[in-house]
Structure formats: C-alpha cells, structure tokens
Amino acid sequence: NLTNANLYNADLTEAILQSSDLTNADLRYADLTNTNLRYVNLTNADLGYADLTDANLRYADLPGAYLNNADLTDAYLYRADLTDANLRYADLTDAYLRYADLTNADLYDADLINADMSVTDLPGANLMYTDLTGAWLNDADLTDANLRYADLTNAEFKQAWVTNADFRYTVWSNTIWTDGLAYDTNQA
C-alpha cells in the first residue's frame, strides 16, 4: 500500500509493483522504465514528466491520473483505465492501447505514432476498440494510428494530425473533426 506515497524523482527502474495501491502517489519525474505496473491502482496519481518507457500497465487503474509530459514510449496499456486522465504532451509512441478506456482523457498535443507493427501489422498507435468518449485530441499526432472500432462519441480532433489514420468501424456522435465541425458519422 503506497497510497499518498511521495516518490518524487524516484528511480524505480525494473521495479515490480504489480497490484500495488499507488492512489494519489506523487511520482513526478520518477523513472519507471521497464517497471511492472500490472493491475496497479494509480487513481489520481501525479506522473507528470515520469519515464514509463516499456512499462507494463496492463489492466492498470489510472482514472484522473496526471501524465502531463510523461514518456509512455512502448508502454503496454492493454485494458488500462485512463478515464479523465491528463495526457497532455505525453509521448505514447509505440504504446499499445488496445481496449484502453480513455473516456474524457485530455490528449492535447500528445504523440500517438509508430506503434509496434507486430501487434496488428499496421503502422501507427494501436487504439483499436478504445473508448475515447469525450476525449480531447486537439493538436494530437495520430499519424497512421489504428482507431478501428473505437468509440469517438463527443471526442474532439481539432487541428489533430490524422494522416493515414484508420477510422473504419468507429462510432461517431457529435465528434468534432479537424475542421472544427461536429459529425455523427465517420466522414473521414
């Protein structure tokens, strides 16, 4: 139980924190490279500027987590709960986000490019089946992203880069597209 723990700037490289409770923990600038965070509870944790490169966050609970400027390169976020998470300016290059819940997440100017091709044989971040209801993706880089079957209800993509992004089979309702207009069907 590491609830409310102060781990500011801690070196937790390759640590095994599986199933730990890190609710409200301060992990700003922490090095969590290759750390096992499966099933961990990071509700409302502050991970601003943290290095989560290659971190295993499968089934992690991150509702309300602050991940501003965090490095999530190659992070494994399968079925992670990122509801209401702040991912502004986060680097999610090569991140695996299949079935992740990003409801109301703030992904302003986040990098979501160049995902691991061994997963889907498609370039771009893997956001298949992701719940992006109400997500804010303004200015986000979704070049080559795979968003098939994602729920984009009330999501915003103003000024986002969506070159070659795959939006097939996505759910749209009041989705604000790159032109600033709302659409109820996939017009891309």
C-alpha positions in Angstrom: 0.0 0.0 0.0 1.7 3.1 -1.3 -1.3 5.4 -1.1 -0.2 9.1 -1.0 3.4 8.0 -1.2 6.0 10.6 -2.1 8.1 9.0 -4.8 9.1 12.3 -6.5 12.1 11.7 -8.8 12.4 8.1 -7.5 14.4 5.5 -9.5 12.0 2.6 -9.8 13.6 1.1 -13.0 12.5 -2.5 -13.5 10.6 -2.5 -10.1 7.8 -5.0 -9.6 4.8 -3.0 -8.3 2.1 -5.4 -9.6 -1.2 -5.0 -7.8 0.1 -2.1 -5.6 -2.1 0.7 -4.5 -0.5 4.0 -5.5 -3.6 6.1 -5.3 -2.7 9.8 -5.1 1.0 9.0 -5.1 3.5 11.7 -6.2 5.6 10.0 -9.0 6.6 13.2 -10.8 9.9 12.8 -12.7 10.1 9.1 -11.5 12.0 6.6 -13.6 9.6 3.7 -14.1 11.4 2.3 -17.1 10.6 -1.4 -17.6 8.5 -1.4 -14.4 5.8 -4.0 -13.8 2.7 -2.0 -13.0 0.1 -4.6 -13.9 -3.2 -4.2 -12.0 -1.7 -1.3 -10.1 -4.1 1.4 -8.8 -2.8 4.8 -9.9 -6.0 6.7 -9.4 -5.3 10.5 -9.2 -1.6 9.8 -9.1 0.8 12.5 -10.3 3.1 11.1 -13.0 4.0 14.4 -14.6 7.3 14.0 -16.6 7.7 10.4 -15.4 9.5 8.0 -17.6 7.3 5.0 -18.3 9.2 3.7 -21.3 8.5 0.0 -21.8 6.3 -0.1 -18.6 3.8 -2.8 -18.3 0.5 -1.1 -17.3 -1.9 -3.9 -18.3 -5.2 -3.6 -16.5 -3.9 -0.6 -14.5 -6.3 1.8 -13.0 -5.3 5.4 -13.9 -8.6 7.4 -13.6 -7.8 11.0 -13.0 -4.1 10.4 -13.3 -1.8 13.3 -14.2 0.5 12.2 -17.0 1.4 15.6 -18.4 4.6 15.3 -20.5 5.1 11.7 -19.4 7.1 9.4 -21.6 5.0 6.3 -22.4 7.1 5.1 -25.3 6.4 1.4 -25.9 4.2 1.3 -22.8 1.8 -1.6 -22.7 -1.6 -0.2 -21.7 -3.9 -3.1 -22.6 -7.3 -2.6 -20.9 -5.9 0.3 -18.8 -8.4 2.7 -17.3 -7.3 6.2 -18.3 -10.7 7.8 -17.7 -10.3 11.5 -17.1 -6.5 11.2 -17.3 -4.4 14.2 -18.3 -2.1 13.0 -21.1 -1.2 16.5 -22.4 2.1 16.4 -24.3 2.6 12.8 -23.4 4.7 10.6 -25.7 2.7 7.5 -26.5 4.9 6.5 -29.4 4.7 2.7 -29.9 2.2 2.5 -27.0 -0.2 -0.4 -27.0 -3.6 0.9 -26.1 -6.0 -1.8 -27.2 -9.2 -1.8 -25.2 -8.0 1.0 -23.1 -10.6 3.4 -21.6 -9.7 7.0 -22.5 -13.2 8.4 -21.7 -12.8 12.2 -21.2 -9.0 11.9 -21.3 -7.0 15.0 -22.3 -4.6 14.1 -25.1 -3.8 17.6 -26.2 -0.7 17.6 -28.3 0.1 14.0 -27.4 2.2 11.8 -29.7 0.4 8.6 -30.8 2.6 7.5 -33.6 4.6 4.5 -34.8 3.1 1.6 -32.8 4.6 -1.8 -32.7 3.7 -3.4 -36.0 3.9 -6.9 -34.6 0.6 -6.4 -32.9 -1.6 -5.5 -35.9 0.7 -5.3 -38.9 -0.4 -1.7 -39.3 1.7 1.4 -38.6 0.6 4.0 -36.1 -0.6 3.8 -32.5 -2.9 0.9 -31.7 -6.2 2.3 -30.4 -8.4 -0.5 -31.7 -11.6 -0.8 -29.6 -10.5 2.1 -27.4 -13.2 4.1 -25.6 -12.4 7.8 -26.5 -15.8 9.1 -25.5 -15.3 12.8 -24.7 -11.5 12.6 -25.2 -9.7 15.8 -26.2 -7.3 15.0 -29.0 -6.8 18.6 -30.2 -3.3 19.0 -31.8 -2.6 15.3 -31.2 -0.4 13.5 -33.7 -2.4 10.4 -34.8 -0.4 9.8 -38.0 -1.0 6.2 -39.1 -3.0 5.5 -35.9 -5.3 2.5 -35.9 -8.6 3.6 -34.4 -10.8 0.8 -35.8 -13.9 0.1 -33.7 -13.1 2.9 -31.3 -15.9 5.0 -29.7 -15.3 8.6 -30.6 -18.6 10.0 -29.2 -18.1 13.6 -28.2 -14.4 13.4 -28.9 -12.5 16.4 -30.3 -9.9 16.3 -33.1 -9.4 20.0 -33.8 -6.1 20.6 -35.6 -5.1 17.0 -35.0 -2.8 15.2 -37.5 -4.7 12.2 -38.8 -2.7 11.4 -41.9 -3.4 7.8 -42.9 -5.2 7.1 -39.6 -7.7 4.2 -39.9 -11.1 5.2 -38.6 -13.0 2.3 -40.1 -15.9 0.9 -38.0 -15.6 3.7 -35.4 -18.6 5.1 -33.5 -19.2 8.8 -34.1 -21.7 11.0 -32.4 -21.2 14.8 -32.0 -17.5 14.1 -32.8 -15.6 17.3 -33.5 -13.4 16.7 -36.5 -10.2 18.5 -37.6 -12.3 21.2 -39.4 -14.0 22.1 -36.1 -17.4 20.8 -37.2 -19.4 18.1 -35.4 -20.2 14.9 -37.2 -22.5 12.0 -36.3 -21.0 9.6 -38.8 -17.5 8.8 -39.9 -16.8 11.3 -42.7 -13.0 10.8 -42.9 
